[in-house]
Amino acid sequence: MSSQTDALQQARADYEHHMQTCRQCYADSAACAVAKHLLRLYNNTRRSGAQPGARGR
């Protein structure tokens, strides 16, 4: 479980770091294609760590 938590934290950190350093994301306040991809990775990691049966809570 620790590796799943680490992966989730890393995915979140990668997304947040990108949003702060990408000129397009920072200046336009709109997510670029890379930001959308990183967010998708974060969401997939978060979903894969969810307990079976916990969906919809």
All heavy atoms as TSV, in Angstrom:
chain	resi	resn	atom	element	x	y	z
A	1	MET	N	N	0.823	-1.190	0.000
A	1	MET	CA	C	0.000	0.000	0.000
A	1	MET	C	C	0.864	1.248	0.000
A	1	MET	O	O	0.483	2.250	-0.549
A	1	MET	CB	C	-0.927	-0.052	1.223
A	1	MET	CG	C	-1.927	1.061	1.245
A	1	MET	SD	S	-3.096	0.845	-0.079
A	1	MET	CE	C	-4.249	2.094	0.323
A	2	SER	N	N	2.000	1.192	0.601
A	2	SER	CA	C	2.873	2.355	0.651
A	2	SER	C	C	3.293	2.795	-0.745
A	2	SER	O	O	3.350	3.987	-1.025
A	2	SER	CB	C	4.102	2.047	1.495
A	2	SER	OG	O	4.965	3.149	1.486
A	3	SER	N	N	3.570	1.837	-1.607
A	3	SER	CA	C	3.976	2.210	-2.965
A	3	SER	C	C	2.822	2.863	-3.720
A	3	SER	O	O	3.039	3.760	-4.532
A	3	SER	CB	C	4.490	0.991	-3.726
A	3	SER	OG	O	3.463	0.035	-3.893
A	4	GLN	N	N	1.586	2.444	-3.442
A	4	GLN	CA	C	0.417	3.060	-4.071
A	4	GLN	C	C	0.269	4.503	-3.584
A	4	GLN	O	O	0.010	5.406	-4.371
A	4	GLN	CB	C	-0.847	2.258	-3.752
A	4	GLN	CG	C	-2.096	2.804	-4.404
A	4	GLN	CD	C	-2.088	2.688	-5.905
A	4	GLN	OE1	O	-1.405	1.845	-6.468
A	4	GLN	NE2	N	-2.830	3.536	-6.564
A	5	THR	N	N	0.470	4.712	-2.298
A	5	THR	CA	C	0.390	6.058	-1.738
A	5	THR	C	C	1.491	6.933	-2.310
A	5	THR	O	O	1.257	8.094	-2.650
A	5	THR	CB	C	0.485	6.004	-0.205
A	5	THR	OG1	O	-0.554	5.160	0.289
A	5	THR	CG2	C	0.351	7.386	0.407
A	6	ASP	N	N	2.688	6.369	-2.412
A	6	ASP	CA	C	3.808	7.120	-2.983
A	6	ASP	C	C	3.523	7.500	-4.433
A	6	ASP	O	O	3.809	8.620	-4.854
A	6	ASP	CB	C	5.095	6.307	-2.912
A	6	ASP	CG	C	5.600	6.113	-1.484
A	6	ASP	OD1	O	5.144	6.855	-0.580
A	6	ASP	OD2	O	6.429	5.217	-1.280
A	7	ALA	N	N	2.962	6.576	-5.192
A	7	ALA	CA	C	2.645	6.842	-6.597
A	7	ALA	C	C	1.592	7.941	-6.710
A	7	ALA	O	O	1.688	8.823	-7.573
A	7	ALA	CB	C	2.154	5.573	-7.278
A	8	LEU	N	N	0.613	7.922	-5.825
A	8	LEU	CA	C	-0.429	8.946	-5.838
A	8	LEU	C	C	0.150	10.315	-5.494
A	8	LEU	O	O	-0.129	11.312	-6.167
A	8	LEU	CB	C	-1.537	8.582	-4.847
A	8	LEU	CG	C	-2.732	9.521	-4.798
A	8	LEU	CD1	C	-3.432	9.582	-6.144
A	8	LEU	CD2	C	-3.685	9.084	-3.717
A	9	GLN	N	N	0.977	10.361	-4.476
A	9	GLN	CA	C	1.602	11.632	-4.093
A	9	GLN	C	C	2.520	12.157	-5.186
A	9	GLN	O	O	2.560	13.360	-5.447
A	9	GLN	CB	C	2.374	11.467	-2.785
A	9	GLN	CG	C	1.469	11.268	-1.588
A	9	GLN	CD	C	2.243	11.004	-0.315
A	9	GLN	OE1	O	3.444	10.768	-0.334
A	9	GLN	NE2	N	1.544	11.023	0.802
A	10	GLN	N	N	3.249	11.268	-5.844
A	10	GLN	CA	C	4.138	11.685	-6.921
A	10	GLN	C	C	3.347	12.217	-8.114
A	10	GLN	O	O	3.704	13.240	-8.709
A	10	GLN	CB	C	5.034	10.525	-7.363
A	10	GLN	CG	C	6.047	10.909	-8.419
A	10	GLN	CD	C	7.024	11.958	-7.924
A	10	GLN	OE1	O	7.573	11.821	-6.831
A	10	GLN	NE2	N	7.257	12.990	-8.715
A	11	ALA	N	N	2.248	11.549	-8.460
A	11	ALA	CA	C	1.415	12.003	-9.571
A	11	ALA	C	C	0.829	13.380	-9.281
A	11	ALA	O	O	0.803	14.247	-10.155
A	11	ALA	CB	C	0.303	10.990	-9.840
A	12	ARG	N	N	0.394	13.590	-8.049
A	12	ARG	CA	C	-0.154	14.887	-7.668
A	12	ARG	C	C	0.929	15.966	-7.709
A	12	ARG	O	O	0.703	17.074	-8.206
A	12	ARG	CB	C	-0.758	14.815	-6.279
A	12	ARG	CG	C	-1.276	16.143	-5.801
A	12	ARG	CD	C	-1.783	16.046	-4.399
A	12	ARG	NE	N	-3.108	16.615	-4.379
A	12	ARG	CZ	C	-3.974	16.469	-3.420
A	12	ARG	NH1	N	-3.692	15.721	-2.405
A	12	ARG	NH2	N	-5.136	17.046	-3.475
A	13	ALA	N	N	2.101	15.640	-7.185
A	13	ALA	CA	C	3.210	16.606	-7.174
A	13	ALA	C	C	3.620	16.970	-8.601
A	13	ALA	O	O	3.885	18.148	-8.893
A	13	ALA	CB	C	4.397	16.043	-6.406
A	14	ASP	N	N	3.671	15.982	-9.486
A	14	ASP	CA	C	4.027	16.240	-10.884
A	14	ASP	C	C	3.029	17.201	-11.533
A	14	ASP	O	O	3.413	18.145	-12.226
A	14	ASP	CB	C	4.081	14.940	-11.685
A	14	ASP	CG	C	5.254	14.061	-11.311
A	14	ASP	OD1	O	6.195	14.549	-10.652
A	14	ASP	OD2	O	5.218	12.864	-11.673
A	15	TYR	N	N	1.746	16.966	-11.289
A	15	TYR	CA	C	0.714	17.826	-11.861
A	15	TYR	C	C	0.819	19.251	-11.308
A	15	TYR	O	O	0.812	20.231	-12.065
A	15	TYR	CB	C	-0.675	17.250	-11.580
A	15	TYR	CG	C	-1.795	18.165	-11.981
A	15	TYR	CD1	C	-2.100	18.372	-13.323
A	15	TYR	CD2	C	-2.543	18.850	-11.030
A	15	TYR	CE1	C	-3.119	19.240	-13.707
A	15	TYR	CE2	C	-3.562	19.705	-11.402
A	15	TYR	CZ	C	-3.840	19.895	-12.738
A	15	TYR	OH	O	-4.854	20.751	-13.113
A	16	GLU	N	N	0.920	19.367	-9.987
A	16	GLU	CA	C	0.993	20.691	-9.378
A	16	GLU	C	C	2.248	21.445	-9.807
A	16	GLU	O	O	2.201	22.652	-10.057
A	16	GLU	CB	C	0.926	20.570	-7.860
A	16	GLU	CG	C	-0.451	20.136	-7.377
A	16	GLU	CD	C	-0.505	19.875	-5.885
A	16	GLU	OE1	O	0.563	19.876	-5.227
A	16	GLU	OE2	O	-1.627	19.670	-5.385
A	17	HIS	N	N	3.355	20.740	-9.900
A	17	HIS	CA	C	4.602	21.374	-10.334
A	17	HIS	C	C	4.464	21.882	-11.771
A	17	HIS	O	O	4.859	23.001	-12.092
A	17	HIS	CB	C	5.755	20.396	-10.212
A	17	HIS	CG	C	7.081	20.921	-10.681
A	17	HIS	ND1	N	7.383	22.249	-10.827
A	17	HIS	CD2	C	8.213	20.282	-11.043
A	17	HIS	CE1	C	8.608	22.398	-11.255
A	17	HIS	NE2	N	9.136	21.221	-11.402
A	18	HIS	N	N	3.877	21.079	-12.617
A	18	HIS	CA	C	3.689	21.494	-14.006
A	18	HIS	C	C	2.804	22.739	-14.081
A	18	HIS	O	O	3.122	23.680	-14.816
A	18	HIS	CB	C	3.064	20.373	-14.832
A	18	HIS	CG	C	2.756	20.819	-16.227
A	18	HIS	ND1	N	3.712	20.855	-17.220
A	18	HIS	CD2	C	1.625	21.311	-16.776
A	18	HIS	CE1	C	3.166	21.334	-18.319
A	18	HIS	NE2	N	1.898	21.627	-18.077
A	19	MET	N	N	1.724	22.756	-13.317
A	19	MET	CA	C	0.804	23.892	-13.360
A	19	MET	C	C	1.490	25.186	-12.908
A	19	MET	O	O	1.137	26.267	-13.370
A	19	MET	CB	C	-0.428	23.625	-12.489
A	19	MET	CG	C	-1.353	22.554	-13.047
A	19	MET	SD	S	-2.049	22.943	-14.653
A	19	MET	CE	C	-3.202	24.242	-14.223
A	20	GLN	N	N	2.488	25.071	-12.043
A	20	GLN	CA	C	3.191	26.255	-11.561
A	20	GLN	C	C	4.314	26.693	-12.489
A	20	GLN	O	O	4.691	27.859	-12.484
A	20	GLN	CB	C	3.760	25.997	-10.177
A	20	GLN	CG	C	2.694	25.800	-9.128
A	20	GLN	CD	C	3.267	25.330	-7.804
A	20	GLN	OE1	O	4.454	25.039	-7.706
A	20	GLN	NE2	N	2.427	25.252	-6.790
A	21	THR	N	N	4.860	25.785	-13.283
A	21	THR	CA	C	6.024	26.116	-14.096
A	21	THR	C	C	5.741	26.248	-15.591
A	21	THR	O	O	6.553	26.830	-16.304
A	21	THR	CB	C	7.138	25.071	-13.899
A	21	THR	OG1	O	6.649	23.777	-14.247
A	21	THR	CG2	C	7.614	25.057	-12.452
A	22	CYS	N	N	4.635	25.746	-16.042
A	22	CYS	CA	C	4.300	25.835	-17.468
A	22	CYS	C	C	3.809	27.245	-17.780
A	22	CYS	O	O	2.880	27.747	-17.143
A	22	CYS	CB	C	3.226	24.810	-17.817
A	22	CYS	SG	S	2.602	24.934	-19.505
A	23	ARG	N	N	4.418	27.879	-18.750
A	23	ARG	CA	C	4.023	29.253	-19.109
A	23	ARG	C	C	2.564	29.317	-19.545
A	23	ARG	O	O	1.840	30.222	-19.165
A	23	ARG	CB	C	4.903	29.801	-20.220
A	23	ARG	CG	C	6.241	30.273	-19.729
A	23	ARG	CD	C	6.990	30.977	-20.819
A	23	ARG	NE	N	7.428	29.993	-21.803
A	23	ARG	CZ	C	7.720	30.258	-23.062
A	23	ARG	NH1	N	7.661	31.484	-23.500
A	23	ARG	NH2	N	8.123	29.316	-23.879
A	24	GLN	N	N	2.147	28.361	-20.343
A	24	GLN	CA	C	0.777	28.385	-20.848
A	24	GLN	C	C	-0.230	28.183	-19.722
A	24	GLN	O	O	-1.200	28.925	-19.617
A	24	GLN	CB	C	0.576	27.306	-21.906
A	24	GLN	CG	C	-0.838	27.278	-22.463
A	24	GLN	CD	C	-1.028	26.206	-23.511
A	24	GLN	OE1	O	-0.072	25.636	-24.007
A	24	GLN	NE2	N	-2.263	25.920	-23.846
A	25	CYS	N	N	0.007	27.202	-18.882
A	25	CYS	CA	C	-0.921	26.922	-17.777
A	25	CYS	C	C	-0.962	28.080	-16.787
A	25	CYS	O	O	-2.026	28.473	-16.314
A	25	CYS	CB	C	-0.528	25.640	-17.048
A	25	CYS	SG	S	-0.700	24.138	-18.039
A	26	TYR	N	N	0.190	28.635	-16.482
A	26	TYR	CA	C	0.284	29.702	-15.482
A	26	TYR	C	C	-0.316	31.005	-15.999
A	26	TYR	O	O	-1.113	31.646	-15.317
A	26	TYR	CB	C	1.740	29.917	-15.079
A	26	TYR	CG	C	1.910	30.887	-13.947
A	26	TYR	CD1	C	1.618	30.518	-12.644
A	26	TYR	CD2	C	2.348	32.182	-14.183
A	26	TYR	CE1	C	1.774	31.411	-11.601
A	26	TYR	CE2	C	2.501	33.086	-13.143
A	26	TYR	CZ	C	2.217	32.696	-11.856
A	26	TYR	OH	O	2.368	33.586	-10.825
A	27	ALA	N	N	0.026	31.373	-17.210
A	27	ALA	CA	C	-0.418	32.656	-17.760
A	27	ALA	C	C	-1.887	32.629	-18.173
A	27	ALA	O	O	-2.625	33.588	-17.934
A	27	ALA	CB	C	0.448	33.043	-18.948
A	28	ASP	N	N	-2.318	31.550	-18.790
A	28	ASP	CA	C	-3.672	31.483	-19.320
A	28	ASP	C	C	-4.690	30.945	-18.327
A	28	ASP	O	O	-5.884	30.997	-18.578
A	28	ASP	CB	C	-3.718	30.596	-20.572
A	28	ASP	CG	C	-2.890	31.161	-21.715
A	28	ASP	OD1	O	-2.570	32.364	-21.680
A	28	ASP	OD2	O	-2.578	30.389	-22.631
A	29	SER	N	N	-4.212	30.386	-17.231
A	29	SER	CA	C	-5.097	29.720	-16.261
A	29	SER	C	C	-5.930	28.637	-16.945
A	29	SER	O	O	-7.060	28.372	-16.551
A	29	SER	CB	C	-6.004	30.726	-15.563
A	29	SER	OG	O	-5.238	31.647	-14.849
A	30	ALA	N	N	-5.361	28.057	-17.981
A	30	ALA	CA	C	-6.015	26.972	-18.701
A	30	ALA	C	C	-5.004	25.839	-18.854
A	30	ALA	O	O	-3.827	26.096	-19.122
A	30	ALA	CB	C	-6.473	27.441	-20.069
A	31	ALA	N	N	-5.451	24.635	-18.664
A	31	ALA	CA	C	-4.557	23.481	-18.730
A	31	ALA	C	C	-4.153	23.180	-20.172
A	31	ALA	O	O	-5.000	23.137	-21.067
A	31	ALA	CB	C	-5.234	22.268	-18.127
A	32	CYS	N	N	-2.852	22.989	-20.373
A	32	CYS	CA	C	-2.350	22.589	-21.684
A	32	CYS	C	C	-2.488	21.063	-21.806
A	32	CYS	O	O	-2.932	20.383	-20.878
A	32	CYS	CB	C	-0.892	23.018	-21.850
A	32	CYS	SG	S	0.296	22.110	-20.835
A	33	ALA	N	N	-2.093	20.515	-22.932
A	33	ALA	CA	C	-2.226	19.079	-23.171
A	33	ALA	C	C	-1.428	18.255	-22.165
A	33	ALA	O	O	-1.888	17.208	-21.702
A	33	ALA	CB	C	-1.794	18.751	-24.597
A	34	VAL	N	N	-0.249	18.734	-21.794
A	34	VAL	CA	C	0.578	18.009	-20.823
A	34	VAL	C	C	-0.109	18.001	-19.464
A	34	VAL	O	O	-0.152	16.974	-18.780
A	34	VAL	CB	C	1.990	18.631	-20.728
A	34	VAL	CG1	C	2.792	18.006	-19.616
A	34	VAL	CG2	C	2.714	18.499	-22.062
A	35	ALA	N	N	-0.662	19.118	-19.056
A	35	ALA	CA	C	-1.363	19.195	-17.776
A	35	ALA	C	C	-2.561	18.254	-17.754
A	35	ALA	O	O	-2.819	17.584	-16.753
A	35	ALA	CB	C	-1.811	20.622	-17.503
A	36	LYS	N	N	-3.283	18.200	-18.852
A	36	LYS	CA	C	-4.428	17.293	-18.933
A	36	LYS	C	C	-3.975	15.845	-18.811
A	36	LYS	O	O	-4.625	15.034	-18.145
A	36	LYS	CB	C	-5.186	17.509	-20.240
A	36	LYS	CG	C	-5.912	18.831	-20.276
A	36	LYS	CD	C	-6.565	19.057	-21.619
A	36	LYS	CE	C	-7.203	20.424	-21.692
A	36	LYS	NZ	N	-7.798	20.689	-23.004
A	37	HIS	N	N	-2.859	15.520	-19.437
A	37	HIS	CA	C	-2.317	14.165	-19.354
A	37	HIS	C	C	-1.887	13.840	-17.924
A	37	HIS	O	O	-2.194	12.766	-17.398
A	37	HIS	CB	C	-1.138	14.011	-20.313
A	37	HIS	CG	C	-0.476	12.687	-20.242
A	37	HIS	ND1	N	-1.045	11.541	-20.743
A	37	HIS	CD2	C	0.700	12.314	-19.697
A	37	HIS	CE1	C	-0.247	10.518	-20.510
A	37	HIS	NE2	N	0.827	10.961	-19.878
A	38	LEU	N	N	-1.194	14.769	-17.272
A	38	LEU	CA	C	-0.758	14.545	-15.892
A	38	LEU	C	C	-1.948	14.406	-14.952
A	38	LEU	O	O	-1.931	13.577	-14.035
A	38	LEU	CB	C	0.151	15.687	-15.432
A	38	LEU	CG	C	1.527	15.737	-16.098
A	38	LEU	CD1	C	2.244	17.037	-15.732
A	38	LEU	CD2	C	2.363	14.538	-15.719
A	39	LEU	N	N	-2.989	15.178	-15.174
A	39	LEU	CA	C	-4.189	15.064	-14.354
A	39	LEU	C	C	-4.861	13.709	-14.571
A	39	LEU	O	O	-5.337	13.075	-13.625
A	39	LEU	CB	C	-5.162	16.199	-14.664
A	39	LEU	CG	C	-6.424	16.242	-13.813
A	39	LEU	CD1	C	-6.083	16.362	-12.336
A	39	LEU	CD2	C	-7.309	17.398	-14.257
A	40	ARG	N	N	-4.862	13.254	-15.811
A	40	ARG	CA	C	-5.435	11.943	-16.115
A	40	ARG	C	C	-4.637	10.841	-15.412
A	40	ARG	O	O	-5.221	9.906	-14.849
A	40	ARG	CB	C	-5.431	11.725	-17.633
A	40	ARG	CG	C	-6.239	10.529	-18.075
A	40	ARG	CD	C	-6.328	10.449	-19.607
A	40	ARG	NE	N	-6.904	11.652	-20.185
A	40	ARG	CZ	C	-6.276	12.476	-21.020
A	40	ARG	NH1	N	-5.039	12.236	-21.396
A	40	ARG	NH2	N	-6.878	13.535	-21.514
A	41	LEU	N	N	-3.312	10.955	-15.414
A	41	LEU	CA	C	-2.487	9.979	-14.701
A	41	LEU	C	C	-2.790	9.991	-13.208
A	41	LEU	O	O	-2.894	8.937	-12.568
A	41	LEU	CB	C	-0.999	10.266	-14.924
A	41	LEU	CG	C	-0.440	9.991	-16.308
A	41	LEU	CD1	C	1.012	10.454	-16.378
A	41	LEU	CD2	C	-0.553	8.530	-16.643
A	42	TYR	N	N	-2.928	11.183	-12.642
A	42	TYR	CA	C	-3.254	11.298	-11.221
A	42	TYR	C	C	-4.599	10.643	-10.917
A	42	TYR	O	O	-4.733	9.869	-9.973
A	42	TYR	CB	C	-3.277	12.769	-10.801
A	42	TYR	CG	C	-3.863	12.968	-9.434
A	42	TYR	CD1	C	-3.157	12.573	-8.296
A	42	TYR	CD2	C	-5.118	13.532	-9.261
A	42	TYR	CE1	C	-3.694	12.736	-7.030
A	42	TYR	CE2	C	-5.658	13.698	-8.004
A	42	TYR	CZ	C	-4.943	13.296	-6.896
A	42	TYR	OH	O	-5.482	13.450	-5.645
A	43	ASN	N	N	-5.603	10.953	-11.728
A	43	ASN	CA	C	-6.933	10.379	-11.507
A	43	ASN	C	C	-6.918	8.862	-11.650
A	43	ASN	O	O	-7.569	8.158	-10.865
A	43	ASN	CB	C	-7.957	10.998	-12.455
A	43	ASN	CG	C	-8.302	12.411	-12.060
A	43	ASN	OD1	O	-8.215	12.780	-10.900
A	43	ASN	ND2	N	-8.690	13.220	-13.033
A	44	ASN	N	N	-6.212	8.346	-12.630
A	44	ASN	CA	C	-6.128	6.897	-12.802
A	44	ASN	C	C	-5.428	6.240	-11.621
A	44	ASN	O	O	-5.840	5.168	-11.166
A	44	ASN	CB	C	-5.407	6.547	-14.105
A	44	ASN	CG	C	-6.230	6.861	-15.322
A	44	ASN	OD1	O	-7.435	7.030	-15.246
A	44	ASN	ND2	N	-5.579	6.972	-16.466
A	45	THR	N	N	-4.382	6.873	-11.122
A	45	THR	CA	C	-3.671	6.343	-9.958
A	45	THR	C	C	-4.574	6.358	-8.740
A	45	THR	O	O	-4.622	5.390	-7.969
A	45	THR	CB	C	-2.401	7.173	-9.675
A	45	THR	OG1	O	-1.581	7.176	-10.844
A	45	THR	CG2	C	-1.614	6.597	-8.518
A	46	ARG	N	N	-5.312	7.432	-8.569
A	46	ARG	CA	C	-6.237	7.546	-7.433
A	46	ARG	C	C	-7.318	6.473	-7.510
A	46	ARG	O	O	-7.632	5.814	-6.525
A	46	ARG	CB	C	-6.874	8.938	-7.424
A	46	ARG	CG	C	-7.764	9.200	-6.228
A	46	ARG	CD	C	-8.304	10.635	-6.234
A	46	ARG	NE	N	-8.823	11.070	-7.500
A	46	ARG	CZ	C	-10.064	10.833	-7.924
A	46	ARG	NH1	N	-10.898	10.154	-7.197
A	46	ARG	NH2	N	-10.459	11.290	-9.097
A	47	ARG	N	N	-7.870	6.270	-8.701
A	47	ARG	CA	C	-8.918	5.266	-8.876
A	47	ARG	C	C	-8.405	3.848	-8.651
A	47	ARG	O	O	-9.117	3.023	-8.111
A	47	ARG	CB	C	-9.516	5.373	-10.273
A	47	ARG	CG	C	-10.497	6.479	-10.401
A	47	ARG	CD	C	-11.217	6.414	-11.739
A	47	ARG	NE	N	-11.528	7.764	-12.150
A	47	ARG	CZ	C	-11.004	8.398	-13.174
A	47	ARG	NH1	N	-10.130	7.804	-13.948
A	47	ARG	NH2	N	-11.342	9.621	-13.455
A	48	SER	N	N	-7.189	3.587	-9.088
A	48	SER	CA	C	-6.653	2.225	-8.951
A	48	SER	C	C	-6.385	1.888	-7.485
A	48	SER	O	O	-6.342	0.722	-7.122
A	48	SER	CB	C	-5.373	2.057	-9.766
A	48	SER	OG	O	-4.316	2.798	-9.208
A	49	GLY	N	N	-6.248	2.898	-6.635
A	49	GLY	CA	C	-6.009	2.657	-5.220
A	49	GLY	C	C	-7.283	2.567	-4.407
A	49	GLY	O	O	-7.245	2.253	-3.224
A	50	ALA	N	N	-8.420	2.806	-5.051
A	50	ALA	CA	C	-9.696	2.758	-4.333
A	50	ALA	C	C	-10.035	1.320	-3.960
A	50	ALA	O	O	-9.732	0.390	-4.703
A	50	ALA	CB	C	-10.804	3.348	-5.193
A	51	GLN	N	N	-10.646	1.178	-2.815
A	51	GLN	CA	C	-11.051	-0.141	-2.352
A	51	GLN	C	C	-12.227	-0.629	-3.197
A	51	GLN	O	O	-13.114	0.145	-3.545
A	51	GLN	CB	C	-11.496	-0.071	-0.883
A	51	GLN	CG	C	-10.400	0.338	0.058
A	51	GLN	CD	C	-9.313	-0.720	0.171
A	51	GLN	OE1	O	-9.583	-1.898	0.022
A	51	GLN	NE2	N	-8.089	-0.287	0.407
A	52	PRO	N	N	-12.261	-1.934	-3.511
A	52	PRO	CA	C	-13.425	-2.471	-4.213
A	52	PRO	C	C	-14.671	-2.260	-3.363
A	52	PRO	O	O	-14.650	-2.445	-2.147
A	52	PRO	CB	C	-13.115	-3.956	-4.351
A	52	PRO	CG	C	-11.641	-4.080	-4.119
A	52	PRO	CD	C	-11.246	-2.922	-3.262
A	53	GLY	N	N	-15.739	-1.833	-3.984
A	53	GLY	CA	C	-16.968	-1.598	-3.263
A	53	GLY	C	C	-17.077	-0.181	-2.715
A	53	GLY	O	O	-18.130	0.226	-2.252
A	54	ALA	N	N	-16.018	0.587	-2.746
A	54	ALA	CA	C	-16.039	1.950	-2.238
A	54	ALA	C	C	-16.465	2.934	-3.315
A	54	ALA	O	O	-16.592	4.119	-3.068
A	54	ALA	CB	C	-14.660	2.347	-1.706
A	55	ARG	N	N	-16.681	2.461	-4.510
A	55	ARG	CA	C	-17.075	3.326	-5.615
A	55	ARG	C	C	-18.447	3.942	-5.346
A	55	ARG	O	O	-19.340	3.284	-4.867
A	55	ARG	CB	C	-17.109	2.503	-6.888
A	55	ARG	CG	C	-17.324	3.343	-8.111
A	55	ARG	CD	C	-17.185	2.515	-9.333
A	55	ARG	NE	N	-16.157	3.181	-10.118
A	55	ARG	CZ	C	-15.565	2.647	-11.147
A	55	ARG	NH1	N	-15.849	1.441	-11.511
A	55	ARG	NH2	N	-14.671	3.312	-11.808
A	56	GLY	N	N	-18.547	5.204	-5.640
A	56	GLY	CA	C	-19.822	5.885	-5.465
A	56	GLY	C	C	-19.999	6.495	-4.087
A	56	GLY	O	O	-21.027	7.053	-3.785
A	57	ARG	N	N	-19.030	6.392	-3.233
A	57	ARG	CA	C	-19.130	7.002	-1.905
A	57	ARG	C	C	-18.605	8.401	-1.939
A	57	ARG	O	O	-17.807	8.787	-2.656
A	57	ARG	CB	C	-18.311	6.211	-0.896
A	57	ARG	CG	C	-18.982	4.914	-0.572
A	57	ARG	CD	C	-18.259	4.270	0.568
A	57	ARG	NE	N	-18.804	2.927	0.727
A	57	ARG	CZ	C	-18.319	2.064	1.559
A	57	ARG	NH1	N	-17.299	2.348	2.299
A	57	ARG	NH2	N	-18.845	0.881	1.673
